[in-house]
Amino acid sequence: MAKFIVVLGGGISGYGSAILAKKQGFDVLLSDMGKISPLYRSRLDEWGVEYEEGGHSTERILTASEVIKSPGIPDKAPIVKALREKGVPVISEMEFACRYMGKAKSICITGSNGKTTTTSLIYKIMKDSGANVALGGNIGESFAFSVATGEYDWYVLELSSFQLDGMFRFKADIGVLMNITPDHLDRYDYSFEKYAASKMRITQNQNSRDFFIYSADDEMILRQLEKHDVKAKELPFMIHSAIASGAGDAYLTEPTSFTATVGKNSLTVDTSRLKIKGKHNVYNAMAATLATLAAGVEPQLVERALYDFNAIEHRLEPVGTKEEIEYINDSKATNVDSAWYALESMTRPTVWIVGGTDKGASYAPLYDLAQKKVHTLVCMGLDNKRLEESFTGIVPNIISCHSFEEAMQAVVRSARKGDTVLLSPACASFDLFKNYEHRGEEFKRWIKENVLNK
C-alpha cells in the first residue's frame, strides 16, 4: 500500500509538494484552512491530486505517514501540535523535494535581509553563464514543482528560517548566510538566540567539499560560528572586517571596488558600475560573486552578469518623480533591518510610510537615521500605537492612518519639493494587504494614477 502524504497549505509551496508526492506514487491529500487559488486548483486537478479547502479533516490527516507543512503555518497551529503529539513527522517542501533532486546541486541563500536580491543575482549569473538552473524557495517557482517537472543541474533556493526549521537531512552544496538581525521573533518565543540558531541550519550536513559563504561584518554570525562546528570551506565577505580564509573571501579593496577569490579564481568588481546602489547591495554582490565562483562560473562571466543586473521589484524600486518629489517602493522591507538599509540610502528629506503587523522587534536601530532624514512619518496600519510611541520626539511630524487611502492622502499633503516619499514599512503587511507584493502594487498604482499621471 502506498504511503499516505498530507500537504498542509495550498499556496505555491503546497501545490508543488503535492504534485511531486503524486508523481512519486504516494497517496496525497492537500489540505488548506482557506481558499486555494484557481491556478493551483487547476494544476492539482491536472495531476489528479485530492485536495480540501476551508478546513482540515483532522482525523484523516492524523493517519498520515508524513506531513509536508507550508512555511507560513506556525508550529503553534492546532493541527501541527496534534501531529507532533502523535509522532507524525512534519517536514518542509525543501526537505521533501531534495530527496528527488538526483545529482543536481544547490546554492541556498538565507539571512534576515538581502536574500531576494542575492538569490536573483546568483540565478542570473548562473543562467547567463549557460548553466541548466532553476530558481525556487521563497522566490520563483515551487522547488518541488521544478523537481517534479524538470531536469536541472543546479537549484538556486532562497530559504527563510521557517523553511530551514523543517529541513533535517537536506544539505546545501553552497550555503550563503547574508546576516542575522532580529526578525520573526514572534515565531521564536521572542528569543534572538533561537532565531539565529535557526538561520545556522543552512550549514547542517555540509562536508569539507561544500562551501559556506557568510558576512564577517555580522557579529551574530561570528558568535554563532564559535558555537557551531562548520565543516564546509568558509568564504567570508566583508566591508569592515579583515578575516582571512584559505578557501577564499571577498573584501573592499578601494571605496568603489571589491575583490572576490575562490581557490585560484579571482575577480575585482567596480561597484560604481553596478545598477543596484547602496552599501547593502555591495554585500549582496560580494555574496553572489563568491557563490557563483564556487559553483565554477568563469570570472569574466560573473562580472558581465553583475553589471547587467537590475533592481528587484518592491526593493528600493523607483516609482517615478513629479514636481521634484521622488517616490520609492520598498514594500519588501518587512522588518526593522530592511528599513534601516532603505533609510541609510536616502539622500533627500524623507516622508516615510511605515506600519502593518508588528513583529515584536525594537525600532531603536532606526532612531538615528529617522531623526536625521525623516520630517514626516505616516503610520499605515490597524494598530499604530507602538510606532507612534517609538518615534515621538524623533520625527517632528507623525500622522496615524488606519487605511491605505487615508495614508496616501497624508503623503500628498506632507511631501514638499525636493523630498523623497519612501514606502519602507518595517512591518509585515497582513493587516491591510494580502502580502508585501500586494502592498507594493497598490502603492505604485495609486502614485501613478493620482500623482504621476495627473
C-alpha positions as CSV (number, residue, x, y, z in Angstrom):
1,M,0.0,0.0,0.0
2,A,1.3,3.5,-1.0
3,K,2.5,5.8,1.8
4,F,-0.1,8.5,2.7
5,I,1.4,12.0,2.5
6,V,-0.6,15.1,3.6
7,V,0.4,18.6,2.5
8,L,-0.7,21.4,4.7
9,G,-1.3,24.7,2.8
10,G,-2.3,25.2,-0.8
11,G,0.0,28.1,-1.8
12,I,3.0,27.9,-4.1
13,S,4.9,25.6,-1.7
14,G,2.0,23.3,-1.0
15,Y,0.7,22.7,-4.6
16,G,4.3,21.9,-5.8
17,S,4.9,19.4,-2.9
18,A,1.5,17.7,-3.6
19,I,2.3,17.3,-7.3
20,L,5.8,15.9,-6.6
21,A,4.4,13.5,-4.0
22,K,1.8,12.3,-6.5
23,K,4.4,11.8,-9.2
24,Q,6.4,9.7,-6.7
25,G,3.4,7.4,-6.4
26,F,2.2,8.4,-2.9
27,D,-1.4,8.7,-1.8
28,V,-1.8,12.5,-1.4
29,L,-4.2,14.9,0.3
30,L,-3.6,18.7,0.2
31,S,-5.5,20.5,3.0
32,D,-5.9,24.2,3.3
33,M,-7.8,26.2,6.0
34,G,-8.5,29.0,3.5
35,K,-9.2,29.1,-0.3
36,I,-6.9,27.6,-2.9
37,S,-6.2,29.9,-5.9
38,P,-7.8,28.9,-9.2
39,L,-4.4,28.5,-10.8
40,Y,-3.2,26.0,-8.2
41,R,-6.6,24.2,-8.2
42,S,-6.3,23.7,-11.9
43,R,-2.8,22.3,-11.6
44,L,-3.9,19.9,-8.8
45,D,-6.8,18.7,-10.9
46,E,-4.5,18.2,-13.9
47,W,-2.3,15.9,-11.8
48,G,-5.2,14.2,-10.1
49,V,-4.3,15.4,-6.6
50,E,-7.0,15.2,-3.9
51,Y,-7.5,18.5,-2.0
52,E,-9.8,20.1,0.5
53,E,-10.2,23.8,1.4
54,G,-11.9,25.8,4.1
55,G,-10.8,23.5,6.9
56,H,-8.9,20.3,7.8
57,S,-10.3,16.8,8.1
58,T,-8.2,16.3,11.3
59,E,-8.8,12.6,11.9
60,R,-7.7,11.6,8.4
61,I,-4.7,13.9,8.5
62,L,-3.5,12.3,11.7
63,T,-3.2,9.0,9.9
64,A,-0.5,10.4,7.5
65,S,2.9,8.7,7.3
66,E,4.5,12.1,6.8
67,V,3.2,15.7,6.6
68,I,4.7,18.5,4.4
69,K,3.9,21.8,6.0
70,S,3.9,25.2,4.2
71,P,6.3,27.7,5.8
72,G,3.6,30.2,6.6
73,I,1.8,27.8,9.0
74,P,3.3,28.2,12.6
75,D,4.3,25.3,14.7
76,K,1.7,26.5,17.3
77,A,-1.2,25.8,14.8
78,P,-3.5,23.2,16.4
79,I,-3.2,20.7,13.5
80,V,0.6,20.8,13.7
81,K,0.6,20.4,17.5
82,A,-1.7,17.4,17.1
83,L,0.6,15.8,14.5
84,R,3.6,16.3,16.7
85,E,1.9,14.8,19.7
86,K,1.0,11.7,17.6
87,G,4.7,11.5,16.4
88,V,3.9,12.1,12.7
89,P,7.0,13.6,11.0
90,V,6.4,17.2,9.9
91,I,8.8,18.4,7.2
92,S,9.2,21.3,4.8
93,E,8.8,21.3,1.0
94,M,12.6,21.7,0.8
95,E,13.3,18.6,2.8
96,F,10.8,16.6,0.7
97,A,11.9,17.8,-2.7
98,C,15.7,17.4,-2.0
99,R,15.2,13.6,-1.9
100,Y,14.3,13.6,-5.6
101,M,17.0,16.0,-6.9
102,G,19.2,13.3,-8.3
103,K,22.7,14.5,-9.0
104,A,21.7,18.2,-9.1
105,K,23.5,20.6,-6.8
106,S,22.1,23.5,-4.7
107,I,23.0,27.1,-3.8
108,C,21.0,28.0,-0.8
109,I,20.6,31.6,0.4
110,T,19.3,32.7,3.8
111,G,19.6,35.7,6.1
112,S,17.3,38.4,7.6
113,N,17.8,40.7,4.7
114,G,19.2,40.7,1.2
115,K,18.1,37.2,0.4
116,T,15.9,38.0,-2.6
117,T,18.3,40.3,-4.3
118,T,21.3,37.9,-3.7
119,T,19.3,34.9,-4.9
120,S,18.1,36.7,-8.0
121,L,21.6,37.8,-8.7
122,I,23.1,34.3,-8.3
123,Y,20.3,32.9,-10.5
124,K,21.0,35.5,-13.3
125,I,24.8,34.8,-13.2
126,M,24.3,31.1,-13.4
127,K,21.7,31.3,-16.2
128,D,23.7,33.8,-18.2
129,S,26.7,31.5,-17.9
130,G,24.8,28.8,-19.6
131,A,24.1,26.6,-16.5
132,N,21.0,24.4,-16.5
133,V,19.5,26.1,-13.4
134,A,16.1,26.5,-11.7
135,L,15.1,29.2,-9.2
136,G,13.0,28.3,-6.1
137,G,12.3,28.5,-2.4
138,N,10.8,31.9,-1.3
139,I,11.1,33.2,-4.9
140,G,10.3,31.9,-8.4
141,E,8.6,28.6,-9.0
142,S,8.0,26.0,-6.3
143,F,11.1,24.0,-5.8
144,A,9.1,20.8,-5.5
145,F,7.2,21.5,-8.8
146,S,10.6,22.2,-10.6
147,V,11.9,18.8,-9.3
148,A,8.7,17.1,-10.4
149,T,8.6,18.6,-13.9
150,G,12.2,19.3,-14.9
151,E,15.7,18.0,-15.0
152,Y,18.2,20.6,-13.7
153,D,21.9,20.6,-12.8
154,W,21.6,23.4,-10.3
155,Y,18.9,24.8,-7.9
156,V,19.2,28.3,-6.6
157,L,17.0,28.5,-3.5
158,E,16.0,31.4,-1.2
159,L,15.3,29.9,2.3
160,S,13.5,31.5,5.2
161,S,14.1,30.4,8.8
162,F,10.7,28.7,8.7
163,Q,11.8,26.5,5.8
164,L,15.1,25.7,7.4
165,D,13.3,24.7,10.6
166,G,11.6,21.9,8.6
167,M,14.8,20.7,7.0
168,F,16.7,17.8,8.6
169,R,18.7,15.7,6.0
170,F,18.8,18.4,3.4
171,K,22.3,19.7,2.5
172,A,23.3,22.9,0.7
173,D,26.3,22.3,-1.6
174,I,26.9,26.1,-1.4
175,G,25.3,27.8,1.6
176,V,25.0,31.6,1.9
177,L,24.2,33.4,5.1
178,M,23.8,37.2,4.5
179,N,23.2,38.4,8.0
180,I,21.3,37.7,11.2
181,T,19.2,40.6,12.6
182,P,16.0,40.4,14.8
183,D,13.1,39.3,12.7
184,H,10.1,36.9,13.1
185,L,10.8,36.9,16.9
186,D,7.1,36.2,17.5
187,R,7.8,32.7,16.0
188,Y,10.8,32.1,18.2
189,D,9.5,32.8,21.7
190,Y,10.9,36.3,21.3
191,S,14.4,34.8,21.5
192,F,17.0,36.3,19.1
193,E,19.3,33.3,20.0
194,K,16.7,30.7,18.9
195,Y,16.1,32.7,15.6
196,A,19.9,32.8,15.0
197,A,20.3,29.1,15.6
198,S,17.5,28.5,13.0
199,K,19.5,30.5,10.4
200,M,22.7,28.5,11.1
201,R,20.8,25.4,9.9
202,I,22.0,26.4,6.5
203,T,25.3,24.7,7.4
204,Q,23.8,21.4,8.6
205,N,25.1,18.2,7.0
206,Q,27.7,20.2,5.0
207,N,31.1,18.5,4.5
208,S,34.6,19.6,3.5
209,R,33.7,19.6,-0.2
210,D,30.9,22.2,0.3
211,F,31.1,26.0,0.8
212,F,29.7,28.3,3.4
213,I,29.6,32.0,2.5
214,Y,28.8,34.5,5.2
215,S,29.2,38.1,6.3
216,A,32.2,38.6,8.5
217,D,30.9,42.0,9.4
218,D,27.9,40.4,11.2
219,E,28.6,40.0,15.0
220,M,25.8,37.5,15.5
221,I,27.1,35.2,12.7
222,L,30.6,35.4,14.2
223,R,29.1,34.4,17.6
224,Q,27.2,31.5,16.1
225,L,30.4,30.3,14.3
226,E,32.1,29.8,17.7
227,K,29.2,27.5,18.7
228,H,28.8,25.5,15.5
229,D,31.2,23.0,14.0
230,V,31.1,24.1,10.4
231,K,32.8,21.5,8.2
232,A,32.4,23.4,4.8
233,K,35.1,25.6,3.3
234,E,34.4,29.1,4.6
235,L,34.2,32.1,2.3
236,P,33.7,35.3,4.3
237,F,32.7,38.6,2.7
238,M,33.3,41.9,4.4
239,I,33.5,45.7,4.2
240,H,34.7,46.5,7.7
241,S,36.4,43.3,8.9
242,A,39.7,41.6,8.0
243,I,39.2,37.9,8.3
244,A,41.4,35.8,6.1
245,S,40.3,32.4,4.8
246,G,42.4,29.8,2.9
247,A,39.5,28.9,0.7
248,G,38.8,32.5,-0.4
249,D,37.0,35.6,0.5
250,A,35.6,39.0,-0.7
251,Y,36.6,42.4,0.7
252,L,36.7,46.0,-0.2
253,T,40.0,47.0,-1.9
254,E,39.0,50.6,-2.7
255,P,36.0,52.7,-1.7
256,T,34.3,51.7,-5.0
257,S,35.7,48.2,-5.7
258,F,35.9,44.7,-4.1
259,T,38.0,41.6,-4.8
260,A,36.5,38.1,-4.5
261,T,38.6,35.0,-4.6
262,V,37.6,31.3,-4.5
263,G,40.6,28.9,-4.9
264,K,42.6,30.0,-8.0
265,N,39.8,32.2,-9.4
266,S,39.7,35.9,-8.6
267,L,37.7,38.9,-9.7
268,T,37.8,42.6,-8.9
269,V,34.4,44.3,-9.2
270,D,33.9,48.1,-9.8
271,T,30.9,48.8,-7.5
272,S,30.2,52.1,-9.3
273,R,29.2,50.1,-12.4
274,L,26.5,48.1,-10.5
275,K,23.0,49.2,-11.3
276,I,21.9,48.3,-7.8
277,K,23.1,51.0,-5.4
278,G,23.8,51.3,-1.6
279,K,26.1,49.5,0.8
280,H,23.7,46.6,1.3
281,N,23.9,45.8,-2.4
282,V,27.7,45.7,-2.2
283,Y,27.3,42.9,0.3
284,N,24.7,41.2,-2.0
285,A,27.1,41.4,-4.9
286,M,30.0,40.1,-2.9
287,A,28.0,37.1,-1.7
288,A,26.7,36.4,-5.2
289,T,30.2,36.6,-6.7
290,L,31.6,34.1,-4.1
291,A,28.7,31.7,-4.6
292,T,29.0,31.6,-8.4
293,L,32.8,31.4,-8.4
294,A,32.4,28.5,-6.0
295,A,30.0,26.9,-8.5
296,G,32.6,27.1,-11.2
297,V,31.4,30.1,-13.2
298,E,34.3,31.8,-15.1
299,P,35.2,35.2,-13.5
300,Q,34.5,37.2,-16.7
301,L,31.0,35.7,-17.0
302,V,30.3,36.6,-13.3
303,E,31.5,40.2,-13.9
304,R,29.3,40.7,-17.1
305,A,26.1,39.4,-15.4
306,L,26.8,41.6,-12.2
307,Y,26.9,44.8,-14.2
308,D,23.8,43.8,-16.2
309,F,21.6,43.1,-13.2
310,N,18.7,45.4,-12.4
311,A,16.9,46.2,-9.2
312,I,14.3,43.8,-7.7
313,E,10.6,44.8,-7.7
314,H,9.4,46.1,-4.3
315,R,13.1,46.6,-3.1
316,L,14.0,50.3,-3.2
317,E,12.2,50.3,-6.6
318,P,11.9,53.8,-8.1
319,V,8.2,54.5,-9.0
320,G,8.7,58.0,-10.6
321,T,9.3,61.7,-9.9
322,K,6.8,64.6,-10.2
323,E,7.4,68.2,-9.2
324,E,10.8,67.2,-7.8
325,I,9.3,64.7,-5.4
326,E,10.6,61.1,-5.9
327,Y,8.5,58.1,-4.9
328,I,10.2,54.8,-3.9
329,N,8.5,51.4,-3.3
330,D,10.4,49.4,-0.7
331,S,7.4,47.3,0.3
332,K,9.6,44.2,0.8
333,A,11.1,45.9,3.9
334,T,9.0,43.8,6.3
335,N,11.4,44.2,9.2
336,V,13.5,46.8,11.0
337,D,16.8,45.9,9.4
338,S,15.5,46.2,5.9
339,A,14.0,49.6,6.6
340,W,17.4,50.6,8.1
341,Y,19.1,49.9,4.8
342,A,16.4,51.9,2.9
343,L,16.8,54.9,5.3
344,E,20.5,54.7,5.1
345,S,20.4,55.1,1.3
346,M,18.1,58.2,1.4
347,T,19.9,61.4,0.2
348,R,16.9,63.8,0.4
349,P,14.4,64.9,3.1
350,T,12.0,62.0,3.5
351,V,8.3,61.3,4.0
352,W,8.4,57.7,5.4
353,I,5.5,55.4,5.2
354,V,5.6,52.6,7.9
355,G,3.3,50.2,9.6
356,G,1.4,46.9,9.3
357,T,1.7,43.8,11.5
358,D,4.3,44.4,14.2
359,K,6.8,41.6,14.6
360,G,8.0,42.4,18.1
361,A,11.4,43.8,17.3
362,S,12.7,47.1,18.7
363,Y,12.5,50.2,16.4
364,A,15.5,51.7,18.2
365,P,18.1,50.9,15.4
366,L,16.1,53.3,13.2
367,Y,16.0,56.3,15.5
368,D,19.3,57.9,14.5
369,L,18.6,57.7,10.7
370,A,14.9,58.8,11.2
371,Q,16.0,61.8,13.2
372,K,18.5,62.9,10.5
373,K,16.4,62.2,7.4
374,V,12.7,61.9,8.1
375,H,10.5,65.0,8.5
376,T,7.1,63.2,8.4
377,L,6.2,59.6,9.5
378,V,3.0,58.3,8.0
379,C,1.8,55.2,10.0
380,M,-0.4,52.9,7.9
381,G,-2.0,50.1,9.9
382,L,-4.8,48.9,12.0
383,D,-2.8,49.4,15.2
384,N,-0.1,52.2,15.1
385,K,0.3,52.7,18.8
386,R,3.8,51.1,19.2
387,L,5.1,53.0,16.1
388,E,3.7,56.3,17.4
389,E,5.2,55.8,20.9
390,S,8.5,54.7,19.4
391,F,9.1,57.7,17.1
392,T,7.5,60.5,19.2
393,G,10.3,63.0,19.8
394,I,12.4,61.5,17.0
395,V,10.4,62.5,13.9
396,P,8.8,66.0,14.1
397,N,5.5,65.1,12.3
398,I,3.7,61.8,12.9
399,I,0.4,61.0,11.1
400,S,-1.5,57.9,12.1
401,C,-3.8,56.4,9.4
402,H,-5.9,53.3,9.5
403,S,-6.4,52.8,5.8
404,F,-4.3,52.8,2.7
405,E,-6.3,55.7,1.1
406,E,-6.0,57.8,4.2
407,A,-2.2,57.2,4.3
408,M,-1.8,58.2,0.7
409,Q,-3.7,61.4,1.2
410,A,-1.5,62.2,4.1
411,V,1.6,61.6,2.0
412,V,0.4,64.0,-0.7
413,R,-0.3,66.7,1.9
414,S,3.1,66.2,3.5
415,A,5.6,65.9,0.6
416,R,7.5,69.0,-0.4
417,K,9.6,69.9,-3.5
418,G,13.0,68.0,-3.2
419,D,11.6,65.3,-0.9
420,T,11.6,61.5,-1.3
421,V,8.4,59.6,-0.4
422,L,9.6,56.2,0.8
423,L,7.3,53.2,1.4
424,S,9.5,51.0,3.7
425,P,7.1,49.7,6.3
426,A,9.4,47.8,8.7
427,C,6.4,45.5,9.4
428,A,4.5,42.6,7.8
429,S,1.6,43.5,5.5
430,F,-1.1,41.2,6.7
431,D,-3.4,43.7,8.4
432,L,-4.4,45.8,5.3
433,F,-2.9,43.7,2.5
434,K,-2.6,40.1,1.3
435,N,1.3,40.3,1.2
436,Y,4.1,42.7,0.7
437,E,3.7,42.4,-3.1
438,H,0.1,43.5,-2.9
439,R,1.1,46.4,-0.7
440,G,3.8,47.5,-3.2
441,E,1.5,47.1,-6.2
442,E,-1.2,49.2,-4.6
443,F,1.3,51.9,-3.7
444,K,2.7,52.0,-7.3
445,R,-0.8,52.1,-8.8
446,W,-2.0,54.9,-6.5
447,I,1.0,57.1,-7.1
448,K,0.8,56.6,-10.9
449,E,-2.9,57.3,-11.1
450,N,-3.1,60.1,-8.6
451,V,0.3,61.8,-8.8
452,L,2.4,60.9,-11.9
453,N,-0.3,60.8,-14.5
454,K,-2.3,63.9,-13.3
